[in-house]
Amino acid sequence: MGAAENAEVVRRGYEAFNAGDLAALSELFAEDAVWYAAGSGVLSGTKQGREAILAYFGELGARSHGSFQAAVQDIVGGESHTVGIQQSHAENNGKTLNLATAIVFALRDGKVIEGREFFEDTAKSDDFWS
């Protein structure tokens, strides 16, 4: 698949994520995909496999009482990697998360095989989710 097709897969992923459509998200991830959640907080670390990644996404929603949104600023497609640039926003127990975020997606055969998160301030993200 080419850069435009990869960007479209990532765009559909953002749409499904923001709608809370885990079934649609599941179709976009390879079964053996890996996700690297930045930081050293309670949600940080490597998520091995599609089910672990979806559970992580579900935890983001649960801990933010459904308020977490990834507002897409841009998607830059490449042949094997595509970058999503977003503003991450969530609220929880009187705290607000509002951070610039980039996620580098690796794709193969139209499926996400890897995601790596990068936050403008990892300590703020860790603090929010604690």
N, C-alpha and C positions, 0 to 999 in steps of 0.2 A: 504494500500500500504506500501511497505517496504522502507528501506533507499535507495536502489539502484534506485527504481522507483521514489522516491521523488527527488533524485539528478538529474535524467534525466528530470523531469518536469522543474526544476530550470535551467538546462543547455539549454533546448529548449527556456525558457523565455529569457535568456541572448542573445541567437542567434537572436530571434525575435526582442528584444529591439535594439540591435546594427544594425539590418537591417532596423529599422523603421517600422516593420510590426505589426501595432497595431491590425489588425484583428487576427493574430496568438496569440498575447499577450492576447487578450480578451478571447480567449478560455481557457487560463491557469488560469484565475482568477475566483473565485466564485463571484457571483453577489453581495454578501454582504461583500466582502473582505474589509479589513482596511489596510491603509498604514500610517506609522509614518515617516514623513520626519524630520530628525534631525535639530537642530539649532533653531535660532530665526529670521531668515531672511524672505524675501518676499515669498519664496516657502516652508518654514517650516510649520509643523503642521500636523494634522491628516486629511487624505483623506478617506472619508466614501463611500464605494461602488466602484464597478469596473469602472464605468464611470468617477468618480472623480480621481481614480488612473491613468487611461489612459490619462485624461486631464493633470494631473501633469507630466506624462512622455512626453506628447506633448509639454508642456511648457519648459521642459528641452531642448528639441530639438530646439524649436523656439528661446529661449533666447541665445542658443549657435550657432545659424545659422546652425544647423545640425551637429555640430562638436562633440557633447557629445558622448563618447564611454565608455563602462564599460569593461575593459580588464580583463577577468576572470583569476585569479591566481590559484584558487582552489574552489571546491565545496565539502562540507562535508555533506553527507546525514545522516539523522536520521529518526526514526520512525514517529515523529510528527514535528520535526524541521530540517531544512536544512540551512546551512550557505554558502553564496556566498562570497568569498574573491576576491576583485577586485581592480584595479587601475582605478580611475575615471579621465577622461581627457576631457577637453573642452576648447574652446577659445571664447572670446567675447570682443569686443571693446578694443583690445590691452591687455586684461588680459588673463592669462592662469590658468586653474584649473588642478592640478595634485596631487590627494590625494589618499592615501590608504583608502579603504572603505570596510566595512563588512555589509552585509544585512542578517538578520535572517528571514527566511521564515517559516511560519507555514502552513502546508498542511493538507488537509482532502479530502479523496476520489479523489486524483489526481489533486486537484485544490489548488492554493494558496489562503489562507484565511486571511493571515496577512503578512506584511513585515515591518521590523524595520531597518532603516539605522543607521550606526555608522561610522563617519568620523574620520580620525586621527587628524584633526584640524577643528572643526565645525566653528570657527570664519572665517577661510579662505574660507570655503564654502559659508557662509553667505555673505561675502564681494564680492565674485565672482558673485553671482546671483543678487546682489543689483544694 
